[in-house]
Every structure is written in C-alpha cells, then in structure tokens.
Amino acid sequence: MRTRIVFKLFLLTAALCMLILGAVVIGQTVFFKQFYANQKVKETVKSIRNFANEYEQTPGSEKAILQLEQKFYDQYHVWITPLDRYGNMHQANDFAMEVKLDSSQEHPELSNKEIRIPLYHLVNQEEILGGKTPQLSPGMRISIYGVVKDSALIPYIIGKTGIFPPGTLGALTPAQLEGVKGQPFWENRQLEEQVNQYLHEKYSGTAETSLVTMIIGTVQAVHVPQDSFTSLSYLAPQSFFMERARAYQAELLLNPGIADEPSLQITDEHRNDIPYKQVVLRVKDSVGGEGYLFAMVSLQPVDDALNMVKAYYGYVLGFAIVLILFASYYYSRKIAGPLLQINRVTEKIANLNFSEKVPVLSRDEIGDLAKNINTLSDALHSRIEQLKQDIEKEKKLENTRKEFIASVSHELKNPLSVMKSCLSAVKDGVARHKNDYYMAALEKEVDRMNLLVVDMLELAKFESGTYQMKGEPFDIDEAIHDACGLLTLDMENKHLNLMIQVDQARVWGNRQRIEQVLANFLTNAIRYTPENQSIHISAREEGEAVKVSVENKGARIPEDQLDKIWDRFYRGDAARKRSDGGTGLGLAICKNILELHGSRYRAMNTEDGVLFYFYLHKA
C-alpha cells in the first residue's frame, strides 16, 4: 500500500508541475504578447485621460503644453500631441508662416484675410535652418493649395506663384513634380495623397462637395524657432509619428464620418515590422474648444523581451524538470507517511478500539487532520459511554412509567372496588336502611375519581412541553387572602390558627395558577397540622423577587424524602390511607406550575414542622 500511494502521488505531483510549467511556457510565448499589448494600451489610455485632464486645465500657453508633452514622454515613453479640430497642432505658432491672402470669389470668407499657417506638416525645421530646401521669404507671392473647413484653410502644398501648372489644384503627376524640383515649394505628402483621391472621386461623380481650393497670397513673415525648446512632435517631421499625424489630419478633413466615431479610437499600425497602437482621444482645450489628443504607442519592447525569454527557456527547462521530479518524490513521501499512520489508527477506531492516537507531526492541514481524528476518537468514545448511560436512564424511565401505570391502576382500582361493593349491596337489597350511606359512599368515590382524572390531565398538559403559561401583574397579598378564604372552613374544623404576614407587592405570573399552588400547600399544611396549632403564611420582598412561604407545625418529612415529595403518586408515609385525602398529584402539579413561571421552590424541615416556599418576579 505504501508503494502504491507514494507512486500515485509522485506521478500526480510531477504531472501537475509539468502542466503548470508547460502552461507558463505556452502562455509567455503565445499569449504574453497579446496580454502585454492589452495592458500597455489600458495603461496608456488611462495616462492619456490623465493628460487630458491636465491639458483641459492648462492655460493656452505653448510653453506649458510643450512641458506637458515632454513630461508625458519622459514618464511613459509615448509620443503625444494635442490637435485642434482641423488636425493642426496647437503649439505650432513658433514654427509657422504669416500670409496675407488675395481676394477669392470661390471663398469670400478668406478674401484679404491674414492667416497663420503651421509649417511642421510641410517642411523640416532643420532643413530650413540648414538651407537644404528652397525657402519662401517675406514678400514672395505664393500659391496655396489647401482644404477649406469652416472658414479655415489647411494647406497641403505651398509654392511660389507660377511654378505649378494651372488648374491642377496640386494633383501633380510624377512628371509635373519633376518639373518643379528646385523651385521654392513645401508639401504635406499624406494630405496631398488624400486630396488626389478626393479629386478623383469628385470628377468621377462620387464626391458630394468640393473642399479643395487654390488661393494666392503674399508671405508676411516666416517664424522658425532657433532654440532647442520645440515640440517633440515635429523635431523629426519625417518620423512615423508625424506621418500618422498627417494621415489622421487628412482623414479628419476629408472624411465627414470620422467626427461621429467614438471619442476614443485605437487602431493598429506597423512600421518596419514594429507594431504600434495609434490612440486618438477627443477632448476640450482650456478655452472650451474641441480638439484631439494624438498618441503613438510602440510595442517593440515586448518582442525584444520574448526573444530573450525564448533563449532563456532552453537553460531553464532542463533544471526545472529535474527539480520537479525531485520535489515530487519528496512531496509524495512526506504526504504519504502521515496518511498511512492515519489509516492504521482509523482502522482500529472502526473496530471500536480507541486506545491508540494519531501522532501530530506537523502544524499544517495533515496535522489538523490528525488532531481532528483524535478528537473524533475521543468524541466517539465519550458518545458511546453517554449512550450506555442513556440506555440505563431509559430503562429507569421505563421502570418509572411502569410504576406510574401501576400507581394509576392502584389508585383507580380501590374506588372502583368500593363502588362495585356499594352497587352490589344496593342491587341485592341488603340492609336497605343503609342505602343512603351506600349512595353517599358512591358519590364520594366518584368525586375522588373525577378529581384524580382531572389532576392527571392537568399534569399531562403541563408536562407536554407545549403549554404556554400566560402571565400578568397582580397583587400577591390579594391572591394569598383569596386562597386562604377557600380553606377557612377546613381550618376552623381543626381549630387551626392562620398567621399571615405579607408585603403589598405586585408580581408577574398567572394568578389562578399561583392560587392553585397556594391552595395545595395550605391543604397539605391543614392535613398534617395537629389541632389547635398554627399555620404561618408570609410574602417578603427580596431584591427583584418576592418570597412566598407556607409553614405548618407537626410531623417533619425525612430528609431523604424531601426531593421525592414532588414526584407523582409519592406518599411519604407508606401507612397513610387514601381516606386521608389527596390524589398524590398535587405537589407534582405545583412543581410544573412553578417551573413554567421560572420560579425557585423548595420544601424543608423546620424545628417543629415543614416549610414550603417559592419565588415570584416582581412586576
């Protein structure tokens, strides 16, 4: 058995560890990349929302916005920039050109208007500073090809007037572009491509309206920042980030449905086999204007990490397998030993042998199991002993029931015998002059049997456990006087003196039942008190209770019988006759009444008599 359980535990533990190891390897090589991407996007979106809160509360200062961008990049290594509703960067005033437009019949809202055109989408700042591209200087007449949106002009080509063929709107063929090389012009390639597609749809009849125009103007000034504190976004205008920003601006300008998309947009992008996540969040700026936060998240670090993990697994797997096999063997032996001991002891317990205990060798669940088995063994042993005692007790109860039935039979047999004798005498006509005597005897025995049956029913009701004693406040002194009044004639017949000393107190209980208890105690006192003696009744307050006592002079009760007098049909004097009165159930009924009241009671001997007392709670 030892070999089987150790082997099973070894196989199970080794298989489980191998499964966990395989799950970890598969999870990290297959699912970790997706998990990392999702977590990275969640964290980035959360941080972008925080950035949006700061951005919306930041005054419209270019320097403050640039500081927010720089701080965000340093903290999360994510490129981010705010865009206005046309896709232009808010903080581009330091890299822009001021132009005075000529009049335009097609767009009168732009006629003779001075505008500021951001240059970061059109030309590289470093190329301008280094003289690598022809410049547009102040005073030069230029042609601006752009998209008109809500009275705003967003250029995609700016060049010296006359260098572009008329009517092209910037949709130049490769040959035409070759012809204008060396001339001063700047272009937004992404927006230009979208315009070409738009123009193609327009002329083929699928475009709804014309958003593209050309307007001539005069350069007023060109602003190029000379210091290093410029936007992270347009330091490298040829970067993938700027390409995607220009592409999003083209969609924003030429795709009317993009404004109806959700406020948060996340798309997948790739550049040189490197995955990116493009995140766009619609926001409000500090003055309540609508805009967007545009961010690009690189997922390249996870690819590098996965490549390192794959190389690392080759060294780890061998060591992990050896460790798993060794740990599984040790674990199976460690677990199986206590289990075998527990099995041996439980076999003895199953055979009712409680002499051996399971040794508790650890403070873990197996140790707890050993303790519980020992506790179970003790409990079973105790329960078996208790069961034996209960069986003995049940036997005694059975004997008590038999004695009760015998007593009832005896109590009913005697009056029935007397009644039968009297009826026979009357029926046979023997001593007719004694018929009145026989009838009186019959009536007396019938009354006695009726009283016995009533007492037995009342006792059974109290002992059933279902009887509810209803109580109410009442004056104990009035109850005592009422109970005594019922027995005045009996006391006068024996010339007994009744001494009453009671305090006026209100108690809680069932007055009728308490008077029944008092009447029973008084009846017993009258029965056993010699003539010309006295009976004392008192009611004294003791704290929150009232003690009621009934004491009579006369014969005392043997000490060994004081607790037995409360049993049904118990007679302290075996020589007493039934003719002395009583059914033998009075004190048993009193006992049940007082217990239903939650009362303390007792009978005790005094110097020259017997004292019965009980307590009632004050109302």
Rosetta blueprint (number, residue, H / E / L):
1 M L
2 R H
3 T H
4 R H
5 I H
6 V H
7 F H
8 K H
9 L H
10 F H
11 L H
12 L H
13 T H
14 A H
15 A H
16 L H
17 C H
18 M H
19 L H
20 I H
21 L H
22 G H
23 A H
24 V H
25 V H
26 I H
27 G H
28 Q H
29 T H
30 V H
31 F H
32 F H
33 K H
34 Q H
35 F H
36 Y H
37 A H
38 N H
39 Q H
40 K H
41 V H
42 K H
43 E H
44 T H
45 V H
46 K H
47 S H
48 I H
49 R H
50 N H
51 F H
52 A H
53 N H
54 E H
55 Y H
56 E H
57 Q H
58 T L
59 P L
60 G L
61 S L
62 E H
63 K H
64 A H
65 I H
66 L H
67 Q H
68 L H
69 E H
70 Q H
71 K H
72 F H
73 Y H
74 D H
75 Q H
76 Y H
77 H L
78 V L
79 W E
80 I E
81 T E
82 P E
83 L E
84 D E
85 R L
86 Y L
87 G L
88 N L
89 M E
90 H L
91 Q L
92 A L
93 N L
94 D L
95 F L
96 A E
97 M E
98 E E
99 V E
100 K E
101 L E
102 D L
103 S L
104 S L
105 Q L
106 E L
107 H L
108 P H
109 E H
110 L H
111 S L
112 N L
113 K L
114 E E
115 I E
116 R E
117 I E
118 P E
119 L L
120 Y L
121 H L
122 L L
123 V L
124 N L
125 Q H
126 E H
127 E H
128 I H
129 L H
130 G L
131 G L
132 K L
133 T L
134 P L
135 Q L
136 L L
137 S L
138 P L
139 G L
140 M L
141 R E
142 I E
143 S E
144 I E
145 Y E
146 G E
147 V E
148 V E
149 K E
150 D L
151 S L
152 A E
153 L E
154 I E
155 P E
156 Y E
157 I E
158 I E
159 G E
160 K E
161 T L
162 G L
163 I L
164 F L
165 P L
166 P L
167 G L
168 T L
169 L L
170 G L
171 A L
172 L L
173 T L
174 P H
175 A H
176 Q H
177 L H
178 E H
179 G H
180 V L
181 K L
182 G L
183 Q L
184 P L
185 F E
186 W E
187 E E
188 N L
189 R H
190 Q H
191 L H
192 E H
193 E H
194 Q H
195 V H
196 N H
197 Q H
198 Y H
199 L H
200 H H
201 E H
202 K H
203 Y H
204 S L
205 G L
206 T L
207 A L
208 E L
209 T L
210 S L
211 L L
212 V E
213 T E
214 M E
215 I E
216 I E
217 G E
218 T E
219 V E
220 Q E
221 A E
222 V E
223 H E
224 V L
225 P L
226 Q L
227 D L
228 S L
229 F L
230 T L
231 S L
232 L L
233 S L
234 Y L
235 L L
236 A L
237 P L
238 Q L
239 S L
240 F H
241 F H
242 M H
243 E H
244 R H
245 A H
246 R H
247 A H
248 Y H
249 Q H
250 A H
251 E H
252 L H
253 L H
254 L H
255 N L
256 P H
257 G H
258 I H
259 A H
260 D H
261 E L
262 P L
263 S L
264 L E
265 Q E
266 I E
267 T E
268 D E
269 E E
270 H E
271 R E
272 N L
273 D L
274 I E
275 P E
276 Y E
277 K E
278 Q E
279 V E
280 V E
281 L E
282 R E
283 V E
284 K E
285 D L
286 S L
287 V L
288 G L
289 G L
290 E E
291 G E
292 Y E
293 L E
294 F E
295 A E
296 M E
297 V E
298 S E
299 L L
300 Q H
301 P H
302 V H
303 D H
304 D H
305 A H
306 L H
307 N H
308 M H
309 V H
310 K H
311 A H
312 Y H
313 Y H
314 G H
315 Y H
316 V H
317 L H
318 G H
319 F H
320 A H
321 I H
322 V H
323 L H
324 I H
325 L H
326 F H
327 A H
328 S H
329 Y H
330 Y H
331 Y H
332 S H
333 R H
334 K H
335 I H
336 A H
337 G H
338 P H
339 L H
340 L H
341 Q H
342 I H
343 N H
344 R H
345 V H
346 T H
347 E H
348 K H
349 I H
350 A H
351 N L
352 L L
353 N L
354 F L
355 S L
356 E L
357 K L
358 V L
359 P L
360 V L
361 L L
362 S L
363 R L
364 D L
365 E H
366 I H
367 G H
368 D H
369 L H
370 A H
371 K H
372 N H
373 I H
374 N H
375 T H
376 L H
377 S H
378 D H
379 A H
380 L H
381 H H
382 S H
383 R H
384 I H
385 E H
386 Q H
387 L H
388 K H
389 Q H
390 D H
391 I H
392 E H
393 K H
394 E H
395 K H
396 K H
397 L H
398 E H
399 N H
400 T H
401 R H
402 K H
403 E H
404 F H
405 I H
406 A H
407 S H
408 V H
409 S H
410 H H
411 E H
412 L H
413 K H
414 N H
415 P H
416 L H
417 S H
418 V H
419 M H
420 K H
421 S H
422 C H
423 L H
424 S H
425 A H
426 V H
427 K H
428 D H
429 G L
430 V L
431 A L
432 R H
433 H H
434 K H
435 N H
436 D H
437 Y H
438 Y H
439 M H
440 A H
441 A H
442 L H
443 E H
444 K H
445 E H
446 V H
447 D H
448 R H
449 M H
450 N H
451 L H
452 L H
453 V H
454 V H
455 D H
456 M H
457 L H
458 E H
459 L H
460 A H
461 K H
462 F H
463 E H
464 S L
465 G L
466 T L
467 Y L
468 Q L
469 M L
470 K L
471 G L
472 E E
473 P E
474 F E
475 D E
476 I H
477 D H
478 E H
479 A H
480 I H
481 H H
482 D H
483 A H
484 C H
485 G H
486 L H
487 L L
488 T H
489 L H
490 D H
491 M H
492 E H
493 N H
494 K L
495 H L
496 L L
497 N E
498 L E
499 M E
500 I E
501 Q E
502 V E
503 D L
504 Q L
505 A L
506 R E
507 V E
508 W E
509 G E
510 N L
511 R H
512 Q H
513 R H
514 I H
515 E H
516 Q H
517 V H
518 L H
519 A H
520 N H
521 F H
522 L H
523 T H
524 N H
525 A H
526 I H
527 R H
528 Y H
529 T L
530 P L
531 E L
532 N L
533 Q L
534 S E
535 I E
536 H E
537 I E
538 S E
539 A E
540 R E
541 E E
542 E E
543 G L
544 E L
545 A E
546 V E
547 K E
548 V E
549 S E
550 V E
551 E E
552 N E
553 K E
554 G L
555 A L
556 R L
557 I L
558 P L
559 E H
560 D H
561 Q H
562 L L
563 D L
564 K L
565 I L
566 W L
567 D L
568 R L
569 F L
570 Y L
571 R L
572 G L
573 D L
574 A L
575 A L
576 R L
577 K L
578 R H
579 S H
580 D H
581 G L
582 G L
583 T L
584 G L
585 L L
586 G H
587 L H
588 A H
589 I H
590 C H
591 K H
592 N H
593 I H
594 L H
595 E H
596 L H
597 H L
598 G L
599 S L
600 R L
601 Y E
602 R E
603 A E
604 M E
605 N E
606 T L
607 E L
608 D L
609 G E
610 V E
611 L E
612 F E
613 Y E
614 F E
615 Y E
616 L E
617 H E
618 K E
619 A L
